[in-house]
Amino acid sequence: MENSSNSSSNEEAILKRILSDSSVEGIIMANEQGQLQYTSFDNNATFPIVSKLFSFTDIARSTIRDIDPTDDLITLRLRTQDKEMMVVAPEDGIKIIAIQKIKSSIPTKKQTDDEYNDTL
């Protein structure tokens, strides 16, 4: 495991279990300041992912707190056509990003022009 010097044996076991899934492309774990605790990606991929997703997570957390100051963001899930990214931000300050390929067994339905044009 790369960059796992700060990980406990329990965290390492969890990371190994998650990475054993064939759909998981990689995991990044960092503290509140963005310092890496673990990554399974190379640095060229890790740093852009961390900076963009953590900034997006902070914006989402701020938006949720603006709506309800007693609420907090715990998980943020983004899905594209090919990948799913999940950012987990528990209370202890560690943030975890997991990226996986989507296993799509459901064929996507292509919308027709009629479906795009709502006539109410």
C-alpha distances in whole Angstrom, upper triangle without the diagonal:
4,7,6,9,11,10,12,12,14,11,8,11,12,9,8,12,13,10,12,15,16,18,15,14,11,11,11,12,15,18,21,22,19,17,13,11,8,8,7,10,12,14,17,16,15,18,20,19,18,22,24,22,22,26,27,26,28,31,30,30,33,35,35,36,39,40,39,38,37,35,31,28,26,24,25,25,25,26,27,29,25,23,22,20,20,20,20,22,22,25,22,22,18,18,15,16,15,16,18,20,24,25,29,31,34,36,36,40,41,44,47,49,51,48,47,51,52,56,56
4,6,8,11,11,14,14,16,13,11,14,14,11,12,15,15,12,15,18,18,19,16,14,11,11,10,11,13,16,20,19,17,14,10,9,6,6,6,8,9,11,14,14,12,14,18,17,16,19,21,20,20,24,25,24,26,29,29,29,32,34,34,35,38,39,39,38,37,34,31,28,26,24,24,24,25,26,27,28,25,22,22,20,20,19,20,21,22,24,22,21,17,17,15,15,15,16,18,21,24,26,30,32,35,36,37,40,41,44,47,49,51,48,47,51,51,55,56
4,6,8,9,12,13,15,13,11,14,15,12,13,17,16,15,18,20,21,22,18,16,13,11,10,10,11,13,17,16,14,11,8,6,5,6,8,10,10,11,14,14,12,13,17,16,15,18,20,19,19,22,24,23,24,27,28,27,30,32,32,33,36,37,37,35,35,33,29,26,24,23,24,24,25,27,28,30,27,24,23,20,20,19,19,19,21,22,20,18,15,15,14,15,16,17,20,23,26,28,32,35,37,38,38,42,43,45,48,50,52,49,48,51,52,56,56
4,5,5,8,10,12,9,8,11,12,10,11,15,15,14,16,19,21,21,18,17,14,12,10,9,11,13,17,17,15,12,9,6,5,8,9,12,13,14,18,17,14,16,20,18,17,20,22,21,20,23,25,23,25,28,28,27,30,32,32,33,36,37,36,35,34,32,28,26,23,23,24,24,26,27,29,31,28,25,24,21,20,19,18,19,19,21,18,17,14,15,13,15,16,18,20,23,26,28,32,34,37,39,39,42,44,46,49,51,53,50,49,52,53,56,57
4,6,8,10,13,11,10,14,15,13,14,18,18,17,20,23,24,25,22,21,17,15,14,12,12,14,17,17,16,13,10,7,8,11,13,16,16,16,20,20,17,18,22,21,19,21,24,23,22,25,27,25,26,30,30,29,31,34,34,34,37,39,38,36,35,33,30,28,25,25,26,27,29,31,32,34,32,28,27,24,23,21,21,21,21,22,18,18,15,17,16,18,19,22,24,27,30,32,36,38,40,42,43,46,47,49,53,54,56,53,52,55,56,60,60
4,7,10,12,10,10,13,14,13,15,18,18,18,21,23,25,26,22,22,18,15,13,10,10,11,14,15,14,11,9,6,8,11,14,17,18,17,21,20,17,18,21,20,18,20,23,22,20,23,25,23,24,27,28,26,29,31,31,31,34,36,34,33,32,30,26,25,22,23,24,26,27,30,32,34,32,28,26,23,22,20,18,18,18,18,15,14,12,14,14,17,18,21,24,27,30,32,35,38,40,42,42,45,47,49,52,54,55,52,51,54,54,58,58
4,7,8,6,6,10,10,10,12,14,15,15,18,20,22,23,19,20,16,13,12,9,10,11,15,16,15,13,11,7,7,11,13,16,18,18,22,21,17,19,22,20,18,21,23,21,20,23,25,23,24,27,27,26,28,31,30,30,34,35,34,32,31,29,25,24,21,21,23,24,26,28,30,32,30,26,24,22,20,18,16,16,16,17,14,14,11,13,12,15,16,19,22,25,28,29,33,35,37,40,40,43,45,47,50,52,54,50,49,53,53,56,57
4,5,5,6,9,10,11,12,14,15,16,18,21,24,24,21,22,19,16,15,12,14,14,17,19,18,16,14,10,11,14,16,19,21,22,25,24,21,23,26,24,21,24,26,24,23,26,28,25,26,30,29,27,30,33,31,31,35,36,34,33,31,29,26,25,22,22,24,26,28,30,32,34,32,28,26,24,22,20,18,18,17,18,14,15,13,15,15,18,18,22,24,27,29,31,34,36,39,41,41,45,47,48,52,54,55,52,51,55,55,58,58
4,5,5,6,9,10,10,12,14,15,16,19,22,23,21,22,19,16,16,14,16,17,21,22,21,19,17,13,13,16,16,20,22,23,27,25,23,25,28,25,23,27,29,26,25,29,30,27,29,32,31,30,33,35,34,34,38,38,37,35,34,31,28,27,23,24,26,27,29,30,33,35,32,29,27,25,23,22,19,20,19,20,17,19,16,18,16,19,19,22,23,27,29,30,33,35,38,40,41,45,47,49,52,54,56,52,52,55,55,59,59
4,5,5,6,9,10,11,13,14,15,18,21,22,19,21,18,16,16,14,16,17,20,22,21,20,17,14,13,16,17,21,23,24,27,26,23,25,27,25,23,26,28,25,24,28,28,25,27,30,29,27,31,33,31,31,35,36,34,33,31,29,26,24,21,21,23,24,27,28,31,33,31,27,25,23,20,20,17,18,16,18,15,17,14,16,15,18,17,21,22,25,27,28,31,33,35,38,39,42,44,46,50,52,53,50,50,53,53,56,56
4,5,5,6,9,10,11,12,14,16,19,20,17,18,15,12,12,10,12,14,17,19,18,16,14,11,10,13,14,17,20,21,24,22,19,21,24,21,19,23,24,21,20,24,25,22,24,27,26,25,28,30,28,29,33,33,32,31,29,27,23,22,18,18,20,21,24,25,28,30,28,24,22,20,17,16,14,15,14,16,13,14,11,13,11,14,14,17,19,23,25,26,29,31,33,36,36,40,42,44,47,49,51,47,47,50,50,53,54
4,5,5,6,9,10,10,12,15,18,19,16,17,14,12,12,11,14,16,19,21,19,17,14,11,9,11,12,16,18,20,23,21,18,21,24,21,20,23,25,23,22,26,26,24,26,29,28,27,31,33,31,32,35,36,35,34,32,30,27,24,21,21,22,23,25,26,28,30,27,24,22,20,19,18,16,18,17,19,17,17,14,15,13,15,14,17,19,22,24,25,29,31,33,36,36,40,42,44,48,50,51,48,48,51,51,55,55
4,5,5,6,9,10,11,13,16,18,15,17,15,13,15,14,17,19,22,24,22,21,18,14,13,14,14,18,21,23,25,23,21,24,26,23,22,26,27,24,24,28,28,26,28,31,30,29,32,34,32,33,37,37,36,35,33,30,27,25,22,21,23,23,25,26,28,30,27,24,22,21,19,19,17,19,18,20,19,20,16,17,15,16,15,18,19,22,24,24,28,29,32,35,36,39,41,44,47,50,51,48,47,51,51,54,55
4,5,5,6,9,10,12,15,16,13,15,13,11,13,12,15,17,20,22,20,20,17,14,12,13,13,17,20,22,24,22,20,22,24,21,20,24,25,22,21,25,25,22,25,28,26,25,29,30,29,30,33,33,32,32,30,27,24,22,18,17,19,19,22,23,25,27,25,21,19,18,16,16,14,16,15,18,16,17,14,14,12,13,12,15,16,19,21,22,25,27,29,32,33,36,38,40,44,46,48,44,44,47,47,51,51
4,5,5,6,9,10,13,14,11,12,10,8,10,10,13,16,19,21,18,17,14,12,9,10,10,13,16,18,21,18,16,19,21,18,17,21,22,19,19,23,23,21,24,26,25,25,28,30,28,30,33,33,33,32,31,28,25,22,19,17,19,18,20,21,23,25,22,19,17,16,14,14,13,15,16,19,17,17,14,13,10,11,10,13,14,17,19,20,24,26,28,31,31,35,37,39,43,45,46,43,43,46,46,50,50
4,5,5,6,9,12,13,11,12,11,10,12,13,16,19,22,24,22,20,17,14,12,12,10,14,17,20,22,20,18,21,23,20,20,24,25,22,23,27,26,25,27,30,29,28,32,33,32,33,37,37,36,36,34,31,28,25,22,20,22,21,23,23,25,26,23,20,19,18,17,18,17,19,19,22,21,21,17,17,14,14,12,14,14,17,20,20,24,26,28,31,32,36,38,40,44,46,48,44,44,48,48,52,52
4,6,5,7,11,12,10,13,12,11,14,15,18,21,24,26,23,23,20,17,14,15,13,16,20,22,24,22,20,24,25,22,22,25,26,23,24,27,27,25,27,30,28,28,32,33,31,33,36,36,35,35,33,30,27,25,21,19,21,20,22,22,24,25,22,19,18,17,16,17,16,19,19,22,21,22,18,18,14,15,12,14,14,16,18,18,22,23,26,29,30,34,36,38,42,45,46,42,43,46,46,50,50
4,5,6,9,10,7,10,9,8,12,13,16,19,22,24,21,21,18,16,13,13,11,14,18,20,22,19,18,21,22,19,19,22,22,20,20,24,23,21,24,27,25,25,29,30,28,30,33,33,32,33,31,28,25,22,19,16,17,16,18,18,20,21,19,16,14,13,13,14,14,17,17,21,20,20,17,15,12,11,9,11,10,13,15,16,19,21,23,26,27,31,33,35,39,41,42,39,39,43,43,46,47
4,5,7,9,6,8,7,8,11,13,17,20,23,24,21,21,17,16,12,11,9,12,15,18,20,17,16,19,21,18,18,22,22,20,21,24,24,23,26,28,27,27,30,31,30,32,35,35,35,35,34,31,27,24,21,19,19,18,19,19,20,21,18,15,14,14,14,15,16,19,20,23,22,22,18,17,13,12,9,10,10,12,15,15,19,21,24,26,27,31,33,35,39,41,43,40,40,43,44,48,48
4,6,9,8,10,10,11,15,17,20,23,26,28,25,24,21,19,16,15,12,15,18,21,23,20,19,23,24,21,22,26,26,23,25,28,27,26,29,31,30,30,34,34,33,35,38,38,38,38,37,33,30,27,24,21,22,20,21,21,22,23,19,17,17,17,17,19,19,22,23,26,25,25,21,20,16,16,13,13,12,13,15,15,19,20,24,26,27,31,33,36,40,42,44,41,41,45,45,49,50
4,5,6,9,10,12,15,17,21,24,27,29,26,26,22,21,18,16,13,16,19,22,23,20,20,23,24,21,22,25,25,22,24,27,26,25,28,30,28,29,32,33,31,34,37,36,36,37,35,32,29,26,23,20,20,18,19,18,19,19,16,14,14,15,15,17,18,21,22,26,26,25,22,20,16,15,11,11,9,10,12,12,15,17,20,22,24,27,30,32,36,39,40,37,37,41,42,45,46
4,6,8,10,13,17,19,23,26,29,30,27,27,23,23,19,17,14,15,18,22,22,19,20,23,23,20,22,26,25,23,25,28,27,26,29,31,29,30,34,34,33,36,38,38,38,39,38,34,31,28,25,22,22,19,19,18,18,18,14,13,14,15,16,19,20,24,25,29,28,28,24,22,18,16,13,11,9,9,11,10,14,15,19,21,22,26,28,31,34,37,39,36,36,40,41,45,46
4,6,9,12,15,18,22,25,27,29,25,26,23,22,19,16,14,15,18,21,21,18,18,22,21,18,20,23,22,20,22,25,24,23,27,28,26,27,31,31,30,33,35,35,35,36,35,32,29,25,23,19,19,16,16,14,14,14,11,9,10,12,13,16,18,22,23,27,27,27,23,21,17,14,11,9,5,5,7,7,11,13,16,18,19,23,25,28,31,34,36,33,33,36,37,41,42
4,6,8,12,14,18,21,23,25,22,22,19,18,15,13,10,11,15,18,18,15,15,18,18,15,17,20,20,17,19,22,21,20,24,26,24,25,29,29,28,31,33,33,33,34,33,30,26,23,20,17,17,14,14,14,15,15,12,10,9,10,11,14,15,19,20,24,24,23,20,17,13,11,7,6,4,6,9,10,14,17,19,21,22,25,27,30,33,36,37,34,34,38,38,42,43
4,7,11,14,17,21,23,24,20,21,17,18,14,11,8,8,12,15,15,12,12,16,16,13,15,18,18,16,18,21,20,20,23,25,24,25,29,29,29,31,34,34,34,35,34,31,28,24,22,19,18,15,15,14,14,15,12,9,10,10,12,14,16,19,22,25,25,23,20,17,14,11,8,6,5,7,10,12,16,19,21,22,23,26,27,30,33,36,38,35,34,38,39,43,44
4,7,10,14,17,20,21,17,17,14,14,10,7,5,6,10,12,13,10,10,13,14,11,12,16,16,14,16,19,19,18,21,23,23,24,27,28,27,30,32,32,33,33,32,29,26,22,20,17,16,15,15,15,16,17,14,11,11,10,11,12,14,17,19,22,22,20,17,14,11,8,6,6,7,10,13,15,19,22,24,25,25,29,30,33,36,38,40,37,36,40,41,44,45
4,7,10,14,16,17,14,14,11,11,8,6,6,7,11,12,14,11,9,12,14,11,11,14,15,13,14,17,17,16,19,21,21,21,24,25,25,27,30,30,30,30,29,26,23,19,17,15,15,14,15,16,17,19,17,13,12,10,10,10,11,14,16,19,18,16,13,11,7,6,5,6,9,12,15,18,21,24,26,27,27,31,32,34,38,40,41,38,37,41,41,45,46
4,7,10,13,14,10,10,7,8,6,4,7,8,10,11,13,10,7,10,12,9,8,12,13,11,11,15,15,14,17,19,19,19,22,24,24,25,28,29,29,28,28,25,21,18,16,15,14,15,15,17,19,21,19,15,14,11,10,9,10,12,14,17,16,14,10,8,6,5,7,9,12,15,18,21,24,27,29,30,30,33,34,36,39,41,43,40,38,42,42,46,47
4,7,10,11,9,9,6,5,5,6,9,11,13,13,16,14,10,12,14,11,9,12,14,12,11,15,16,14,16,19,19,18,21,23,23,24,27,28,27,26,26,23,20,17,15,14,15,16,17,19,21,24,22,18,17,13,12,10,9,10,12,14,12,11,7,6,4,6,9,12,15,19,21,24,27,30,31,33,32,36,37,38,42,43,45,42,41,44,44,48,48
4,7,8,5,5,4,5,7,9,12,13,15,13,16,14,11,11,13,12,8,11,13,12,10,13,15,13,14,17,18,17,19,22,22,22,25,27,26,25,25,23,19,17,15,15,15,17,19,21,23,26,24,21,19,15,14,11,11,10,12,13,11,9,6,5,7,9,12,15,18,22,24,27,30,33,34,36,35,38,39,40,44,45,47,43,42,45,45,49,49
4,5,5,6,7,7,10,12,16,17,18,16,19,18,14,14,16,14,11,12,15,14,11,13,16,13,13,17,18,16,18,21,21,21,24,26,25,23,23,21,17,16,15,15,16,19,21,24,26,29,28,24,22,18,16,13,12,10,11,11,9,6,4,6,9,11,15,18,21,25,27,30,32,36,37,38,37,40,41,42,46,47,48,45,44,47,47,50,50
4,5,7,10,11,13,15,19,19,20,19,21,19,16,15,16,15,11,12,14,13,9,11,14,12,11,14,15,13,15,18,18,18,20,23,22,20,20,19,15,14,14,15,16,19,20,24,26,29,28,25,22,19,16,13,12,9,10,10,9,5,6,7,10,13,17,19,23,26,28,31,33,37,37,39,38,40,41,42,45,46,48,44,43,45,45,48,48
4,6,9,11,14,15,19,19,20,17,19,18,15,13,15,15,11,11,14,13,10,11,15,13,12,15,17,16,17,20,21,20,22,25,25,22,23,22,18,17,17,18,18,21,22,25,27,31,29,26,24,20,19,15,15,13,14,14,12,9,9,10,13,15,18,21,24,28,30,33,35,39,39,41,39,42,43,43,47,47,49,46,44,46,47,50,50
4,6,9,11,12,16,15,16,13,15,15,11,9,12,11,7,8,11,11,8,10,13,12,12,15,17,16,17,20,21,21,23,26,26,24,25,23,19,17,17,17,17,19,20,23,24,28,26,23,21,17,16,13,14,12,14,15,14,10,9,8,11,12,15,17,21,24,27,30,32,36,37,38,37,39,40,41,44,45,47,44,42,45,45,48,49
4,6,9,11,15,15,15,12,15,15,11,10,13,13,10,11,14,14,11,14,17,16,16,19,20,19,21,24,25,24,27,29,29,27,27,26,22,20,19,19,20,22,22,25,27,30,28,24,23,19,18,15,16,14,16,17,14,11,10,10,12,13,16,19,22,25,28,31,34,37,38,40,39,42,42,44,47,48,50,47,45,48,48,52,52
4,6,7,11,11,12,10,13,13,9,9,13,12,9,11,14,14,12,15,17,16,17,20,21,21,23,25,26,26,29,31,30,29,29,27,23,21,19,19,19,20,21,24,25,28,26,22,21,18,17,14,15,14,16,17,15,12,10,10,10,11,14,16,19,23,26,28,31,34,36,38,37,40,41,42,46,47,49,46,44,47,48,51,52
4,7,11,12,14,13,16,15,12,13,16,14,12,15,17,16,14,18,20,18,19,22,23,22,24,27,27,27,30,32,31,29,29,27,23,21,19,19,20,21,22,25,26,29,27,23,22,18,17,15,14,14,15,16,14,12,9,10,10,12,14,16,20,23,26,28,31,34,36,38,38,41,42,43,47,48,50,47,46,49,49,53,53
4,7,9,11,11,14,13,10,12,15,13,12,15,17,16,15,19,20,19,20,23,24,23,26,28,28,29,31,33,32,31,31,28,24,22,20,19,19,20,21,23,24,27,24,21,19,17,16,14,14,15,16,18,16,14,11,11,9,10,12,14,17,20,23,25,29,31,33,35,35,38,40,41,45,47,48,45,44,48,48,52,52
4,5,8,8,11,10,7,10,13,11,10,14,16,14,15,18,19,18,20,23,23,23,26,28,28,29,32,33,33,32,32,29,25,23,20,19,19,19,19,21,22,24,21,18,17,15,15,14,15,16,18,20,19,17,13,12,10,9,10,11,14,17,20,23,26,29,31,33,32,36,37,39,42,44,46,43,42,45,46,50,50
4,7,9,12,10,8,12,14,12,13,16,17,16,17,20,21,20,23,25,25,26,29,30,30,32,34,35,35,35,34,31,28,25,22,20,20,19,19,20,21,22,19,16,16,14,15,15,16,18,20,23,22,20,16,15,12,11,10,10,12,15,18,21,24,27,29,31,31,34,35,38,41,43,45,42,41,45,46,49,50
4,6,8,6,6,9,11,10,11,14,15,15,16,19,20,20,22,24,25,25,28,30,30,32,34,35,35,35,35,32,28,25,23,21,20,19,19,19,19,21,18,15,16,14,15,15,17,19,22,25,23,21,18,16,13,11,11,10,12,15,18,21,24,27,29,30,30,33,34,36,39,41,43,41,39,43,44,48,49
4,6,6,6,9,11,11,12,15,16,16,18,20,21,22,24,26,27,27,30,31,32,34,36,37,38,37,37,35,31,28,26,24,23,22,21,22,22,23,20,18,19,17,19,18,20,22,25,27,25,23,20,18,16,14,14,14,16,18,21,24,27,30,32,33,32,36,36,38,41,43,45,43,41,45,46,50,51
4,5,5,6,9,10,10,12,14,15,16,18,20,20,22,24,25,26,28,30,31,32,34,36,37,36,36,34,30,27,26,24,23,23,22,23,23,25,22,20,20,18,19,18,20,21,24,26,25,22,19,17,16,14,16,15,18,20,23,26,29,32,34,35,34,37,37,39,42,44,46,44,42,45,47,50,51
4,6,6,7,9,11,12,13,15,16,18,19,21,22,24,25,27,28,30,31,33,34,36,37,36,37,35,31,28,27,25,23,23,21,22,21,23,20,19,20,18,20,19,22,23,26,28,27,24,21,19,18,16,17,16,18,19,23,26,28,32,33,33,33,36,35,37,40,41,44,42,40,43,45,48,50
4,6,6,6,9,11,11,12,14,16,17,18,20,22,23,24,26,27,29,30,32,33,34,34,35,32,28,25,24,22,20,19,18,18,18,19,17,15,16,14,16,16,19,20,23,26,25,22,19,17,15,13,13,12,14,16,19,22,25,28,30,30,29,32,32,34,37,38,41,38,37,40,41,45,46
4,6,5,6,9,10,11,12,14,15,16,18,20,21,22,24,25,26,28,30,31,32,32,32,29,26,22,21,19,18,18,17,18,19,21,19,16,16,13,15,14,16,17,20,23,22,19,16,13,12,10,11,11,14,17,20,23,26,29,31,31,31,34,34,36,39,40,42,40,38,41,42,46,47
4,5,5,6,9,10,10,12,14,15,16,18,20,21,22,24,26,27,28,30,31,30,31,29,25,22,22,20,19,19,18,20,20,23,21,18,18,15,16,15,17,18,21,23,22,18,16,14,14,12,14,14,18,20,23,26,28,32,33,34,32,35,35,37,40,41,43,40,38,42,43,46,47
4,6,5,6,8,10,11,12,14,15,17,18,20,21,23,24,26,27,29,30,30,31,28,25,22,22,20,17,18,16,18,17,20,19,16,16,14,15,14,17,18,22,24,23,20,18,15,15,12,14,14,17,19,21,25,27,30,31,31,30,33,32,34,37,37,40,37,35,38,39,43,44
4,6,5,6,8,10,11,12,14,15,16,18,20,21,22,24,26,27,28,28,29,26,22,19,18,16,14,14,13,15,15,18,16,13,13,10,12,11,14,15,19,21,21,18,16,12,11,9,11,10,13,16,18,22,24,27,28,29,27,30,30,32,35,36,38,35,33,37,37,41,42
4,6,5,6,8,10,10,12,14,15,16,18,20,21,22,24,26,26,26,26,24,20,17,17,15,14,15,14,17,18,21,19,16,15,12,12,10,12,13,16,18,18,14,12,10,10,8,11,12,15,18,21,24,26,30,31,31,30,33,33,34,38,38,41,38,36,39,39,43,44
4,6,6,6,9,10,11,12,14,15,17,18,20,21,23,25,26,25,26,24,20,18,18,17,15,16,15,18,19,22,21,18,17,14,14,12,15,15,18,20,19,16,15,12,13,11,14,15,18,21,23,27,28,32,33,33,32,34,34,35,38,38,41,38,35,38,39,43,43
4,6,5,6,9,10,11,12,14,15,17,18,20,21,23,24,24,26,23,20,17,17,16,13,14,13,15,16,19,18,16,15,12,13,11,15,15,18,20,21,17,16,13,13,11,14,14,17,19,21,25,26,30,30,30,28,31,31,31,34,35,37,34,32,35,35,39,40
4,5,5,6,9,10,10,12,14,15,16,18,20,21,22,22,23,20,17,14,14,12,10,10,10,13,14,18,17,14,12,9,9,8,11,11,15,17,18,15,14,10,10,8,11,11,15,17,19,22,24,27,28,28,27,29,29,30,33,34,36,33,31,34,34,38,38
4,5,5,6,9,10,10,12,14,15,16,18,20,21,20,21,19,15,12,13,12,10,12,13,16,18,21,21,17,15,12,11,8,10,10,13,15,15,12,11,8,10,9,12,14,17,20,22,25,27,30,31,32,30,32,33,33,37,37,39,36,34,37,37,40,41
4,5,5,6,9,10,11,12,14,15,17,19,20,19,21,19,16,13,15,14,12,14,14,17,18,22,22,19,17,14,14,11,13,12,16,17,18,15,14,12,13,13,16,17,20,22,24,27,29,32,32,33,31,33,33,33,36,36,38,35,33,35,36,39,39
4,5,5,6,9,10,11,12,14,15,17,18,19,20,17,14,12,13,12,9,11,11,14,15,19,20,17,15,12,12,10,12,12,16,17,19,16,16,13,14,12,15,15,18,21,21,25,26,29,29,30,28,30,30,30,33,33,35,32,29,32,32,35,36
4,5,5,6,9,10,11,12,14,15,16,16,17,14,11,8,10,9,7,10,11,14,17,20,21,18,15,12,10,8,9,9,12,14,15,13,13,10,11,11,14,15,18,21,21,25,26,29,29,30,28,30,31,31,34,35,36,33,31,34,34,37,37
4,5,5,6,9,10,11,12,14,15,14,16,14,11,9,11,12,10,14,14,18,20,24,24,21,19,15,14,11,12,10,13,14,15,12,13,11,13,14,17,18,22,24,25,29,30,33,33,34,32,34,34,34,37,37,39,36,33,36,35,39,38
4,5,5,6,9,10,10,13,14,14,16,14,12,10,13,13,11,14,14,18,19,23,24,21,19,16,15,13,14,13,16,17,19,16,17,15,16,16,19,20,23,25,25,29,30,33,32,33,31,32,32,32,35,35,36,33,31,33,32,36,35
4,5,5,6,9,10,11,12,13,15,12,10,7,10,10,8,11,12,15,18,22,23,20,17,15,13,11,12,12,14,15,18,16,17,14,16,15,17,19,21,23,23,27,27,30,29,31,28,30,30,30,33,33,34,31,29,31,31,34,33
4,5,5,6,9,10,10,10,12,9,6,5,8,10,9,13,14,18,21,25,25,22,19,16,14,12,12,10,12,12,15,13,15,13,15,15,18,20,23,25,25,29,29,32,32,33,31,33,34,33,36,37,37,34,32,34,34,37,36
4,5,5,6,9,10,9,12,10,9,9,12,13,13,16,17,21,23,27,28,25,22,20,18,15,15,13,15,15,18,15,17,16,18,19,22,23,26,28,29,32,32,35,35,36,33,35,35,35,38,38,38,35,33,35,34,37,36
4,5,5,6,9,10,12,10,10,9,13,14,13,15,16,20,22,26,27,25,22,20,18,16,17,15,17,17,20,19,20,18,20,20,22,24,26,28,28,31,31,34,33,34,31,32,33,32,35,35,35,32,30,32,31,33,32
4,5,5,6,7,9,7,7,7,11,12,12,15,16,20,22,26,27,25,21,19,17,15,15,14,15,15,19,17,19,17,19,20,22,23,26,28,27,30,30,33,32,33,31,32,33,32,35,35,36,32,31,32,31,34,33
4,5,5,4,7,6,6,8,12,14,14,18,20,23,26,29,31,28,25,22,20,17,17,14,15,15,18,17,19,18,21,21,24,26,28,31,30,33,34,37,36,37,35,36,37,36,39,39,39,36,34,36,34,37,36
4,6,6,9,9,10,12,15,17,17,20,21,24,27,30,32,29,26,24,22,20,20,18,19,18,22,20,22,21,24,24,27,28,31,33,32,35,35,38,37,38,35,36,37,36,38,38,38,35,33,34,33,35,34
4,7,9,8,10,12,15,17,16,19,21,24,26,29,31,29,26,24,22,20,20,19,20,19,23,22,24,22,24,25,27,28,30,32,31,34,34,36,35,36,34,34,35,34,36,36,36,33,31,32,31,33,31
4,5,6,8,11,14,16,17,20,22,25,28,31,33,30,27,25,22,20,20,18,18,17,21,20,23,22,24,25,27,29,31,33,32,35,35,37,36,38,35,36,37,36,39,39,39,36,34,35,34,36,34
4,6,8,11,14,17,18,21,23,27,30,33,34,31,28,26,23,21,19,17,17,15,19,18,21,21,23,25,27,29,32,34,34,37,37,39,38,40,38,39,40,39,42,42,42,39,37,39,37,39,38
4,7,11,13,16,18,21,24,27,30,34,35,32,28,26,23,20,19,16,15,14,17,18,20,20,23,24,27,29,31,34,34,36,37,39,38,40,38,39,41,40,43,43,43,40,39,40,38,41,39
4,7,9,12,14,17,20,23,27,30,31,28,24,22,19,17,15,13,13,12,16,16,18,18,20,21,23,26,28,30,30,32,33,35,34,36,34,36,37,37,40,40,40,37,36,37,36,38,37
4,6,9,11,15,18,21,24,28,28,25,22,19,16,14,12,10,10,9,13,13,15,14,16,18,20,22,25,28,27,30,31,33,33,35,33,35,36,36,39,40,40,37,35,37,36,39,38
4,6,7,11,14,17,21,24,25,21,18,15,12,10,9,7,8,10,13,12,13,12,13,14,16,19,21,24,24,26,27,30,30,32,30,32,33,33,36,37,38,34,33,35,34,37,37
4,7,10,14,17,20,24,24,20,17,14,10,8,6,5,6,8,11,11,11,10,11,12,14,17,19,22,22,24,26,28,28,31,29,32,33,34,37,38,39,35,34,37,36,39,38
4,7,10,13,17,20,20,16,13,10,7,6,5,6,8,11,14,13,12,10,10,10,11,13,15,18,18,21,22,25,25,27,26,28,30,30,34,35,36,32,31,34,34,37,36
4,7,10,13,17,17,14,11,8,6,5,7,8,11,14,16,15,14,11,10,9,11,12,14,17,16,19,20,23,23,25,23,26,27,27,31,32,33,30,28,31,31,34,34
4,7,10,13,14,11,7,6,4,6,9,11,14,17,19,18,17,13,12,10,10,10,11,13,13,16,17,20,20,21,20,22,24,24,28,29,31,27,26,29,29,33,33
4,7,10,11,8,6,5,6,9,12,14,17,20,22,21,19,15,14,11,11,10,11,12,12,15,16,19,18,20,18,20,21,22,25,27,28,25,24,27,27,31,31
4,7,8,6,4,6,9,12,15,18,20,24,25,24,22,18,16,13,12,10,10,10,9,12,12,16,15,16,14,17,18,19,23,24,26,23,22,25,26,29,30
4,5,5,6,8,12,14,18,21,24,27,29,27,25,21,19,15,14,11,11,10,9,12,12,15,15,15,13,15,16,17,21,22,24,21,20,24,25,29,30
4,6,8,11,15,18,21,24,27,30,32,30,28,24,22,18,16,13,12,9,8,10,9,13,12,12,10,13,13,15,19,21,23,20,19,23,25,28,30
4,7,10,14,17,20,23,26,30,31,29,26,23,20,16,14,10,9,6,6,9,9,13,13,13,12,16,16,19,22,24,26,24,23,27,28,32,34
4,7,10,13,16,20,23,26,27,25,23,19,16,13,10,7,6,5,5,9,10,14,15,16,15,18,19,21,25,27,29,26,25,29,30,34,35
4,7,10,13,16,19,23,24,22,20,16,14,10,8,6,5,6,6,10,11,15,16,17,16,19,20,22,26,28,29,26,26,29,30,33,34
4,7,10,13,16,20,21,19,16,13,10,7,6,5,7,9,10,13,15,19,19,21,20,23,24,25,29,30,32,29,28,31,32,35,36
4,6,10,13,16,17,16,14,10,8,6,5,7,9,12,12,15,17,20,21,23,22,25,26,27,31,33,34,31,30,33,33,37,37
4,6,10,13,14,12,10,7,6,5,7,9,12,15,16,19,21,24,25,26,25,28,29,30,34,35,37,33,32,35,35,39,39
4,6,10,11,10,8,6,5,6,8,12,14,18,18,21,23,26,26,29,28,30,32,33,37,38,39,36,35,38,37,41,40
4,7,8,7,6,5,7,9,12,15,18,21,22,25,27,29,30,32,31,34,35,36,39,40,41,38,37,39,39,42,42
4,6,6,7,7,9,12,14,17,20,24,24,27,29,31,32,34,33,36,38,38,42,43,44,40,39,42,41,45,44
4,5,8,9,12,15,18,21,24,27,28,30,32,35,35,38,37,39,41,41,45,46,47,43,42,44,44,47,46
4,6,9,11,15,18,21,24,28,29,31,34,36,37,39,39,41,43,44,47,48,49,46,45,47,47,50,49
4,6,10,13,16,20,23,26,28,31,33,36,36,39,38,40,42,42,46,47,48,44,43,46,45,48,48
4,7,10,13,17,20,23,25,28,30,33,34,36,35,38,40,41,44,46,47,43,42,45,45,48,48
4,7,10,13,17,20,22,25,27,30,31,33,32,35,36,37,41,42,43,40,38,41,41,45,45
4,7,10,13,17,19,21,24,27,28,30,29,33,34,35,39,40,42,38,37,40,41,44,44
4,7,10,14,16,18,21,24,25,27,26,29,31,32,36,37,39,36,34,38,38,42,42
4,7,10,12,15,18,21,22,24,24,27,29,30,34,36,38,34,33,37,37,41,42
4,7,10,13,15,19,20,22,21,25,26,28,31,33,35,32,31,35,35,39,40
4,6,9,12,15,17,19,19,22,24,26,30,32,34,31,30,34,35,38,39
4,6,9,12,14,16,16,20,21,24,27,30,31,29,28,32,33,37,38
4,6,9,11,12,13,16,18,21,24,27,29,26,26,29,30,34,35
4,6,9,11,12,16,18,21,25,28,29,26,27,31,31,35,36
4,5,7,9,12,15,18,21,24,26,23,24,27,28,32,33
4,6,9,12,15,18,22,25,26,23,25,28,29,32,34
4,6,9,12,15,18,22,23,20,21,25,25,29,30
4,6,9,13,15,19,20,18,19,23,24,27,29
4,6,9,13,16,17,15,16,19,21,24,26
4,6,9,13,14,11,13,16,18,21,23
4,6,10,11,10,11,14,16,19,22
4,7,8,6,7,11,12,16,18
4,5,5,7,9,12,14,17
4,5,5,7,10,12,15
4,5,5,8,9,13
4,6,7,10,12
4,6,10,12
4,6,10
4,6
4
